Amino acid sequence: MNFKPRRFKTVIAYDGTSFSGWQYQDNALGIQQVVEEVLEYLEGGKVRVYGSSRTDAGVHAKGFVAHFELTKPIPPKNLVRAMNARLPESVRVLSAAYAKPGFDARLSAKGKEYRYFLYQAPIMPPHLVPYWTYCHRELDAEAMAKAAEYFVGRHDFAPFAANPHRTLETTVRNIYSFTVKRRGPRYVFTVRGDGFLYKQVRSMVGFLISVGKGNEKPEAVKEILEANAPRTARVETAPSRGLFLWKVFY
């Protein structure tokens, strides 16, 4: 019996340490490939999975969203159990639901939230190494928080992005909020926006860390954005392991 395809919306969490990122790649293992292989087993045929973002190698996710279509009549709750039974422990489907036919995990998104985790102390606890970036130098939390405010608004973020090796319509993005919170040795950078360029979040955080170290003034963010010049060595990219795609808004 042939069933009409049903579109599913899933929320996925993953530890990106051993993956080359979300996107399928011919010469490396992406999370998309792992998810598609499980779905193809359940469906008994080819399944294409579409993700909300292209996370980089080593980047993690707490609330990544993906959509796909299945013809097999699998209820959402059963689908979650069946997928998690076959996925590696580093990838978990947190929820699944039927989606409207026009729902698109990427195109329907209204915004995203990323969080970046930094540990500043003389010694880094080893159990935090895969998920926190380490800094032994003292940081000025107030200066970093002030610098983060300059990112908020609509700007051309080309100076804080890397070459994606694909054509972009625009490098202008809207940042809704950007905060830096400290609790003891732990710093959490939280940024929300309508979308992000390739390595934009890691580049913004990398620059904030430079501000925290005293290498740059908070006002330098405004200066670089207003100059609208190509990226320079002043903007460093923070390591991937501290970054999490936290939530996608629809």
C-alpha positions, 0 to 999 in steps of 0.5 A: 500500500502506498501512503502519501508522504508526510512532512516532519519537523524534528529538533535535534541535539548533537555533540559535534566533536567528531563530526565535520559539521551538519552538512553532508560531505564526500570526504568527511562525516557530517551529522546530516549523513548519519541522520539520513542513513537512519531514516533511509533504514526506517523508510526503506528508501532514500530520504533527504533531510534539510537542516536549519543551519550549516554548523561548522566542524566541532560545533554543537547543537542543543536545538537544531531543527530539520525537516524531511518527508516519509511515506511510512506511517510512523507516528512522531513519538515512535519516530523519535524512539526508532531514530534514537535507537539507531543514531550514535549517542552523540546525536539525539532526536529530542522531538518530532511532529507533523509539519505543514507541507510548506514548512522549511527548517531553514527558510521558515526560520525567523531567527536563531540563538547561539551560545558560546561557552568560555572558561577562564582560570589557571587550569581547565577542568578536563571534562569541560574541554570538548564544550568550553573554550579555555582562556588562562588570562584575566578578562574584562567582563564589563568591557566585553559586554559593552562591546557586544552591544555595538553588534546589536542592530542591522549591519553589514557583517562582512568584516566578522565573517569568513568566505563561505565559498558560495555566492551570497545575496547580502552580508547584512544581518540583524542582531536582536541581542548580544549579552555576556554573562559571567559566573565565576570562571564561566562566561556565556556569550548569548546572541540572537539574530535573524541569521548568521554568516559563515563563522560570524558568531565565532568571529564576533566572540573572538573579537570580544575576547580580544576586547576582554584581554585589553587588546581592543577597545569596546568601541572598536566593534563600531569602528570596524562595522562602520568602516565596511572594509574587508576582514582583517587580522584584527578579527580572530575566530574563536574555537568551534568547540565552545559554540552551540546552536541553542534554538531556532525561532519560527 
